């Protein structure tokens, strides 16, 4: 029995424009969110989304359905890789501003309970405010669940750089979260 996802992928693979339109309508919002996590700005995210869909439609005939959710996962990976390509091309991954972070004592990471008190859009704003390299490593490690070795290979950096950027990203986020919680009196 074919699922809707499988039928949609097969239709796109045959060049069916109605299937392509449905695929775009169904997944564009989700993939825009993925692109935004990496670029940090809407205009760049929209450009990356466009490029990602060109790649998706150009290679969907080679996609192999592996069960429910496999099409979505495949497209998310293409969106992430397209965003990383753009960041590398613009040489934004190596630009890491310390913004006064150097010399500041480490901050205790907020608990899951404390973080749950913060609206999702506020948390996403905090992540988007991270320097490009920090944000990229944070997303790849915490959201996409890549190892530091995999991140290092993807970004052309060493594992220690990946680990260091993740640590700094977490410290910056912890400071922002603590300040927000204090401001709200929580």
Secondary structure, DSSP 8 states (H G I E B T S, - for coil): ---HHHHHHHHHHTT-HHHHHHHHHHHHHHHHHHHHHHHSSHHHHHHHHHHHHHHHHHHGGG----STTHHHHHHHHHHHHHHHHHHHHTT-SS----TT-TT--------HHHHHTS-HHHHHHHHHTS-HHHHHHHIIIIIS---HHHHHHHHT--HHHHHHHHHHHHHHHHHHHHHHHHHHT-
